[in-house]
């Protein structure tokens, strides 16, 4: 049995979301095989939700807190040694698009979500800095197109805010030595979750076509959240402070992802570079921002010119080995039938 000093109380913000839920389920599955005692605390706004109850049934202590309220964050962090934190600006944006009456005067859905997310980051920093037990904070970040394109791409506020919060955390003398960054790639579930943007579509000639506004030969990180997020977070716990890890189950071009998809589903496929106006019109209120995401990656790469990030295969060189899963195998286990029509 590990010593008390080595024991971990992991607090996960966004516990019922894709990322947070995947992290908690991983530790719930694997903690019995580790020598360190790991207790799990999940933060949600509603402990009575079905998702929260399922986590509680797995042994997760579920607590209510709001990233908009510093006091509730501080209470959630009592006794905590390790944190995984993320924010969800997309939900705020889509909520504001569907209910524009919630917007403060002079705000667009994106500007409203951006300011709200930055404030949530400040609140997290304030509460984390006040903790006397915190040892590691893993922040789920993204690359800021505005920062790394030197102002050329300015509409991707959802990504900009994530890196601004990362920079804010890194600048704080009390948090800097505890900070690790996880930058997750495109989710493997995107084609099913957001088919209007990411799903191959059957053309008139019977071929399934994936049309994105970037080269099909540019490598991008693809992340299977359920299979790999938890192990990446666990590996980051033992990495040096300041480590920035790109969460990539595979680093491949979209054309290869599409080839896998076609082989698995036994259908012909082709990749086409979508026109800007064509792609932008696919999603109301946010299409221009998603367009710039792809344009930025095509021109600058997923992490821009940032030289700090490492990839999962490099973790074994700096600490405990953390392998990734087999993307094609994971894709073969997925039910793609909703897209095959």
C-alpha positions as CSV (number, residue, x, y, z in Angstrom):
1,X,0.0,0.0,0.0
2,X,1.3,3.4,-0.9
3,X,2.1,5.9,1.8
4,X,-0.3,8.7,2.7
5,X,2.0,11.2,1.0
6,X,1.8,9.3,-2.3
7,X,-2.0,9.0,-2.2
8,X,-4.0,10.9,-4.8
9,X,-7.3,12.7,-4.6
10,X,-8.1,13.5,-8.2
11,X,-10.8,16.2,-8.8
12,X,-12.2,16.3,-12.3
13,X,-14.0,19.4,-13.5
14,X,-16.5,18.8,-16.3
15,X,-17.0,15.3,-14.9
16,X,-20.1,14.5,-17.0
17,X,-18.6,15.8,-20.2
18,X,-16.7,13.7,-22.8
19,X,-13.3,14.5,-21.5
20,X,-13.9,14.5,-17.8
21,X,-16.1,11.4,-17.9
22,X,-13.4,9.5,-19.9
23,X,-10.8,10.5,-17.3
24,X,-12.9,9.3,-14.3
25,X,-13.9,6.1,-16.0
26,X,-10.3,5.3,-16.8
27,X,-9.2,5.7,-13.2
28,X,-12.2,3.9,-11.9
29,X,-11.3,0.9,-14.1
30,X,-7.6,0.9,-13.4
31,X,-7.0,2.1,-9.8
32,X,-7.2,-1.4,-8.4
33,X,-4.1,-2.4,-10.4
34,X,-2.0,0.5,-9.2
35,X,0.1,0.7,-6.0
36,X,-1.0,4.3,-5.3
37,X,-4.4,4.9,-3.7
38,X,-6.5,7.1,-6.0
39,X,-9.7,8.6,-4.8
40,X,-12.0,10.2,-7.4
41,X,-14.1,13.4,-7.1
42,X,-16.2,14.6,-10.0
43,X,-17.4,18.2,-10.3
44,X,-20.8,18.8,-11.9
45,X,-23.5,21.4,-11.7
46,X,-26.2,18.7,-11.1
47,X,-25.4,15.7,-9.0
48,X,-28.8,14.2,-9.7
49,X,-28.3,13.9,-13.5
50,X,-28.2,10.4,-15.0
51,X,-24.5,10.9,-16.0
52,X,-23.5,12.0,-12.5
53,X,-25.3,9.1,-10.9
54,X,-23.6,6.6,-13.2
55,X,-20.2,8.0,-12.1
56,X,-21.3,7.8,-8.5
57,X,-22.2,4.2,-9.0
58,X,-18.6,3.6,-10.1
59,X,-17.3,5.0,-6.8
60,X,-16.8,8.6,-7.8
61,X,-17.6,11.2,-5.2
62,X,-19.8,13.7,-7.0
63,X,-19.9,17.3,-5.8
64,X,-21.6,20.4,-7.2
65,X,-19.7,23.4,-8.2
66,X,-19.8,26.1,-10.8
67,X,-16.7,27.5,-12.5
68,X,-18.4,30.9,-12.4
69,X,-18.3,30.8,-8.6
70,X,-14.9,30.8,-6.9
71,X,-16.4,29.8,-3.6
72,X,-17.8,26.6,-5.0
73,X,-14.5,25.8,-6.7
74,X,-12.6,26.2,-3.5
75,X,-15.0,23.9,-1.7
76,X,-14.6,21.3,-4.5
77,X,-10.8,21.5,-4.1
78,X,-10.7,20.8,-0.3
79,X,-8.0,18.1,0.2
80,X,-7.4,17.6,-3.5
81,X,-3.9,16.7,-4.7
82,X,-4.5,16.4,-8.5
83,X,-6.9,18.3,-10.9
84,X,-8.0,17.7,-14.4
85,X,-9.9,20.8,-15.7
86,X,-11.6,21.8,-18.9
87,X,-14.3,24.3,-20.0
88,X,-17.0,24.0,-22.6
89,X,-17.4,27.2,-24.6
90,X,-19.2,25.4,-27.5
91,X,-22.2,24.6,-25.3
92,X,-22.4,28.3,-24.3
93,X,-22.1,29.4,-27.9
94,X,-24.8,27.0,-29.1
95,X,-27.1,28.0,-26.2
96,X,-26.7,31.7,-27.1
97,X,-27.4,30.9,-30.8
98,X,-30.6,29.2,-29.9
99,X,-31.6,31.7,-27.2
100,X,-30.2,35.1,-28.2
101,X,-32.1,36.8,-25.4
102,X,-29.5,35.5,-22.9
103,X,-26.8,37.7,-24.6
104,X,-25.7,40.9,-22.9
105,X,-26.1,43.9,-25.0
106,X,-23.4,44.3,-27.6
107,X,-22.3,40.6,-27.5
108,X,-22.3,37.9,-30.1
109,X,-22.6,34.3,-29.0
110,X,-18.8,33.8,-29.4
111,X,-17.7,37.0,-27.6
112,X,-20.1,36.1,-24.8
113,X,-18.7,32.6,-24.5
114,X,-15.1,33.9,-24.7
115,X,-15.5,36.3,-21.8
116,X,-17.3,33.7,-19.8
117,X,-14.6,31.1,-20.4
118,X,-11.8,33.5,-19.5
119,X,-13.5,34.4,-16.3
120,X,-13.9,30.7,-15.5
121,X,-10.2,30.3,-16.0
122,X,-9.5,33.2,-13.6
123,X,-11.7,31.6,-11.0
124,X,-10.0,28.2,-11.4
125,X,-6.6,29.9,-11.0
126,X,-7.7,31.8,-7.9
127,X,-9.1,28.7,-6.2
128,X,-6.2,26.5,-7.2
129,X,-3.7,29.0,-6.0
130,X,-5.4,29.0,-2.6
131,X,-5.2,25.3,-2.2
132,X,-2.6,24.0,0.3
133,X,-2.8,20.3,-0.9
134,X,-2.7,20.7,-4.7
135,X,0.3,19.0,-6.4
136,X,-0.6,18.7,-10.1
137,X,-3.1,20.6,-12.3
138,X,-3.7,19.2,-15.8
139,X,-5.4,21.8,-18.0
140,X,-7.2,20.7,-21.2
141,X,-6.1,23.4,-23.7
142,X,-6.1,24.1,-27.4
143,X,-3.8,26.0,-29.8
144,X,-4.7,29.7,-30.2
145,X,-4.9,30.5,-33.9
146,X,-4.8,34.2,-33.1
147,X,-1.6,33.9,-31.2
148,X,0.3,31.6,-33.5
149,X,-0.9,33.2,-36.8
150,X,0.1,36.6,-35.3
151,X,-3.4,37.9,-35.7
152,X,-4.2,36.5,-39.1
153,X,-6.9,34.2,-37.8
154,X,-9.1,35.9,-35.2
155,X,-12.4,34.1,-35.2
156,X,-11.5,30.9,-33.4
157,X,-12.2,32.3,-29.9
158,X,-13.1,28.8,-28.6
159,X,-9.5,27.8,-29.1
160,X,-7.9,31.2,-28.2
161,X,-9.5,31.2,-24.8
162,X,-8.1,27.7,-23.9
163,X,-4.5,28.8,-24.6
164,X,-5.0,32.2,-22.9
165,X,-6.1,30.4,-19.8
166,X,-3.1,28.0,-20.1
167,X,-0.8,31.1,-20.3
168,X,-2.5,32.7,-17.3
169,X,-2.0,29.5,-15.2
170,X,1.7,29.3,-16.3
171,X,2.3,32.9,-15.4
172,X,1.2,32.4,-11.8
173,X,4.1,31.7,-9.5
174,X,2.0,29.4,-7.3
175,X,0.6,27.3,-10.1
176,X,3.4,27.2,-12.7
177,X,5.3,24.3,-11.1
178,X,2.1,22.3,-10.8
179,X,0.9,22.8,-14.3
180,X,0.7,20.3,-17.1
181,X,-1.1,20.9,-20.4
182,X,-3.1,18.4,-22.5
183,X,-4.0,19.5,-26.0
184,X,-6.5,17.0,-27.4
185,X,-6.7,16.3,-31.1
186,X,-9.9,16.0,-33.2
187,X,-12.3,13.5,-31.4
188,X,-12.9,10.2,-33.1
189,X,-16.6,10.7,-32.4
190,X,-16.8,14.0,-34.3
191,X,-18.2,12.4,-37.5
192,X,-21.1,11.0,-35.4
193,X,-21.6,14.0,-33.1
194,X,-21.3,16.7,-35.7
195,X,-22.0,14.9,-39.0
196,X,-22.7,18.2,-40.9
197,X,-19.0,19.1,-40.6
198,X,-17.1,15.8,-40.2
199,X,-19.1,13.0,-41.7
200,X,-18.5,11.4,-45.2
201,X,-21.6,12.0,-47.3
202,X,-22.8,9.7,-50.0
203,X,-22.6,11.5,-53.4
204,X,-24.8,10.8,-56.4
205,X,-22.3,8.4,-57.8
206,X,-22.4,6.3,-54.7
207,X,-19.0,7.3,-53.3
208,X,-18.8,8.6,-49.7
209,X,-17.1,12.0,-49.8
210,X,-15.5,13.8,-47.0
211,X,-15.2,17.5,-47.7
212,X,-13.1,19.7,-45.4
213,X,-11.4,23.1,-46.1
214,X,-7.9,21.9,-45.9
215,X,-5.5,19.5,-47.6
216,X,-6.3,15.9,-47.2
217,X,-2.6,15.2,-46.8
218,X,-1.9,17.4,-43.8
219,X,-1.4,15.3,-40.7
220,X,-3.7,16.0,-37.8
221,X,-4.0,14.4,-34.3
222,X,-7.0,12.2,-33.9
223,X,-7.9,11.4,-30.2
224,X,-10.1,8.6,-29.0
225,X,-11.2,10.1,-25.7
226,X,-12.6,7.0,-24.0
227,X,-9.6,4.8,-24.9
228,X,-6.7,7.3,-24.3
229,X,-7.5,10.5,-22.4
230,X,-7.2,8.9,-18.9
231,X,-3.9,7.3,-19.6
232,X,-2.5,10.6,-21.0
233,X,-3.7,12.4,-17.8
234,X,-2.1,9.7,-15.6
235,X,1.2,10.0,-17.5
236,X,1.2,13.8,-17.2
237,X,1.0,13.4,-13.4
238,X,4.6,12.2,-13.4
239,X,6.0,14.4,-16.2
240,X,8.0,17.6,-15.5
241,X,6.1,20.8,-14.7
242,X,5.2,22.7,-17.9
243,X,4.9,19.5,-20.0
244,X,2.5,20.1,-22.9
245,X,1.2,16.9,-24.5
246,X,-0.7,16.6,-27.7
247,X,-3.4,13.9,-27.2
248,X,-3.1,11.9,-30.4
249,X,-4.3,8.3,-30.7
250,X,-2.9,8.7,-34.2
251,X,-1.3,11.5,-36.2
252,X,-2.6,11.0,-39.7
253,X,-4.0,13.0,-42.6
254,X,-7.8,13.1,-43.1
255,X,-7.4,11.1,-46.3
256,X,-6.0,8.2,-44.3
257,X,-8.8,8.4,-41.7
258,X,-11.3,8.3,-44.6
259,X,-9.6,5.3,-46.1
260,X,-9.9,3.5,-42.8
261,X,-13.5,4.5,-42.6
262,X,-14.2,3.2,-46.1
263,X,-12.4,-0.1,-45.5
264,X,-14.3,-0.7,-42.2
265,X,-17.7,0.1,-43.8
266,X,-16.9,-1.6,-47.1
267,X,-17.8,1.5,-49.1
268,X,-15.9,3.6,-51.7
269,X,-14.6,6.9,-50.5
270,X,-12.9,10.1,-51.7
271,X,-11.6,13.2,-50.1
272,X,-12.3,16.6,-51.5
273,X,-11.1,20.0,-50.4
274,X,-14.2,22.0,-49.6
275,X,-14.5,25.6,-50.6
276,X,-14.5,28.3,-47.9
277,X,-18.1,29.5,-48.5
278,X,-19.4,26.0,-48.9
279,X,-18.0,24.9,-45.5
280,X,-18.8,28.1,-43.6
281,X,-22.5,27.7,-44.5
282,X,-22.8,24.3,-42.9
283,X,-23.2,25.6,-39.3
284,X,-25.1,28.7,-38.5
285,X,-23.3,31.1,-36.1
286,X,-20.0,29.3,-35.9
287,X,-19.2,28.1,-39.4
288,X,-16.7,30.9,-40.0
289,X,-14.8,30.1,-36.8
290,X,-14.6,26.3,-37.7
291,X,-13.5,27.3,-41.2
292,X,-10.6,29.2,-39.7
293,X,-9.7,26.3,-37.4
294,X,-9.0,24.2,-40.5
295,X,-7.3,27.0,-42.4
296,X,-5.0,27.6,-39.5
297,X,-4.0,24.0,-39.2
298,X,-3.5,23.6,-42.9
299,X,-1.2,26.6,-43.0
300,X,0.5,26.5,-39.5
301,X,0.0,23.0,-38.2
302,X,-2.1,21.9,-35.3
303,X,0.2,23.5,-32.7
304,X,1.4,26.4,-34.9
305,X,5.1,27.0,-34.4
306,X,5.0,26.1,-30.7
307,X,8.1,23.9,-30.0
308,X,7.0,22.8,-26.5
309,X,4.5,20.0,-27.3
310,X,5.4,16.4,-27.1
311,X,3.4,13.4,-28.4
312,X,2.4,10.2,-26.5
313,X,5.2,8.1,-28.0
314,X,7.7,10.5,-26.4
315,X,6.3,10.0,-22.9
316,X,8.3,6.8,-22.5
317,X,11.5,8.8,-22.9
318,X,10.6,11.1,-20.1
319,X,8.9,8.9,-17.6
320,X,6.4,6.0,-17.4
321,X,5.4,4.6,-20.7
322,X,2.1,5.6,-22.1
323,X,1.0,3.9,-25.2
324,X,-1.8,4.9,-27.5
325,X,-4.5,2.7,-28.8
326,X,-4.9,1.3,-32.4
327,X,-7.1,3.9,-34.1
328,X,-8.2,1.7,-36.9
329,X,-9.2,-1.1,-34.5
330,X,-11.1,1.4,-32.4
331,X,-12.9,2.7,-35.5
332,X,-13.9,-0.8,-36.4
333,X,-15.7,-1.2,-33.1
334,X,-17.7,1.9,-33.7
335,X,-21.3,1.8,-35.0
336,X,-21.2,3.9,-38.2
337,X,-24.6,2.9,-39.4
338,X,-26.2,6.4,-38.8
339,X,-23.9,7.7,-41.6
340,X,-24.5,4.9,-44.1
341,X,-27.6,5.9,-46.0
